[in-house]
Amino acid sequence: MSRPARARINLQALQHNFSLVQQAAPDSHIMAIIKANAYGHGLVRIAQALPAATAFGVSCLDEAIALREAGFDRRIVLLEGLFGPDDIGLIGGYRLDVVVHHDSQLQWLTQGQLLRPLDVWLKIDTGMHRLGFTPQRVNEISTRLQQIPQVASVRYMTHFPCADDLANPVTREQINAFNLATAAVTGEHSLANSAGLLGWPDARADWVRPGIMLYGSSPLGGRTAASLGLQPVMTLSTRLIAVNTRKQGDAIGYGGDWRCPSDMSVGVAAIGYGDGYPRHAPSGTPLRVNGHAASLVGRVSMDMITVDLGDVPDAQVGDEVILWGEGVPVDEVAASATTISYELFCGVGSRVRFDYSA
Ligand SMILES: Cc1ncc(COP(=O)(O)O)c(C=O)c1O
């Protein structure tokens, strides 16, 4: 029998989450963010299940080319733009949109020979201080871009670092700064990621760029995914490969720093940090065994974890263990492991078998 670690990808849940984006932003085009292998869910399979997305956002040429070669004809946006002057040929050849966020990219654009000019997204740094031109330079850069023969059209975008926190004034300041910076230029606007489009109605504009909410994790602090109507797309599971009775005081796993508080049943499940289950998940991190709530105990190993089976009557070798997904919100596991769902999703390793259900 093969190793039982599985990621079940529920494409109906993905479509349901996409429909929530459509409901929240009915007048906006949707650029589905499917970079990093669709946040670990499988680039092409996820793209195929999103026929109503107007565009796809990816982080690099390899991802964009994989989509084109799989037959997608839609707009594909390289969110970090060109990485060097040599990219321009492929970008033109594969008809990709590029974000332009730096002077160096403007130069590279002018150096390329293209059969057909490119659609460009001018990135404005309204407060994240990662990528983009300052708001004061928007008119200048916009004019320069429009003078470059390799540029067909210019759209305007920005990105939010704090939209998940509805009490944080930064997002309001960013929206104002964006509107001011783009007042004198014409072209479509895009501001909102998942948190932006759910939490900040006037950030929806011409294009929204949802990522994490498509995969069923909550983008808003203090709100569960379920309370937002989101459904988990990835369910990561495995099976018990041992069920053992341990004595009070027995030390479990590496370091021996977790001890059984009483005589108890401890299961061993075939998944570990070698599969992307977070090594820093502490004892008490929730999971489910055979439909019952249970928890991790002891340190996470490369290939295995140990599980408190005290609340799982009749647990047996072969029982299903759900690490996150249906019945175990990924956001709770992420919080327990002091990380975010994005990292958990992206970290699922190649040993895990992916099954897709329509
Ligand atoms: C430029 C840009 N837009 C949109 C998104 C989607 O963000 P989220 O997954 O929080 O919806 C990302 C993701 O990091 C991004 O980099």
The ligand as an SDF file (V2000), in Angstrom:
LIG
                    3D

 16 16  0  0  0  0  0  0  0  0999 V2000
   -0.0970   41.7680   -5.7420 C   0  0  0  0  0  0  0  0  0  0  0  0
   -0.9840   40.7910   -5.0700 C   0  0  0  0  0  0  0  0  0  0  0  0
   -2.3050   40.8980   -5.2170 N   0  0  0  0  0  0  0  0  0  0  0  0
   -3.1590   40.0370   -4.6300 C   0  0  0  0  0  0  0  0  0  0  0  0
   -2.7020   39.0170   -3.8090 C   0  0  0  0  0  0  0  0  0  0  0  0
   -3.6850   38.0960   -3.1450 C   0  0  0  0  0  0  0  0  0  0  0  0
   -3.6710   38.2800   -1.7760 O   0  0  0  0  0  0  0  0  0  0  0  0
   -4.5920   37.3960   -0.8080 P   0  0  0  0  0  0  0  0  0  0  0  0
   -4.1230   36.0050   -0.9630 O   0  0  0  0  0  0  0  0  0  0  0  0
   -4.3190   37.9190    0.5550 O   0  0  0  0  0  0  0  0  0  0  0  0
   -5.9830   37.5810   -1.2820 O   0  0  0  0  0  0  0  0  0  0  0  0
   -1.3320   38.8870   -3.6210 C   0  0  0  0  0  0  0  0  0  0  0  0
   -0.8200   37.8420   -2.7350 C   0  0  0  0  0  0  0  0  0  0  0  0
    0.1100   37.9440   -2.0170 O   0  0  0  0  0  0  0  0  0  0  0  0
   -0.4480   39.7890   -4.2560 C   0  0  0  0  0  0  0  0  0  0  0  0
    0.8820   39.7010   -4.0980 O   0  0  0  0  0  0  0  0  0  0  0  0
  1  2  1  0
  2  3  1  0
  2 15  2  0
  3  4  2  0
  4  5  1  0
  5  6  1  0
  5 12  2  0
  6  7  1  0
  7  8  1  0
  8  9  2  0
  8 10  1  0
  8 11  1  0
 12 13  1  0
 12 15  1  0
 13 14  2  0
 15 16  1  0
M  END
$$$$
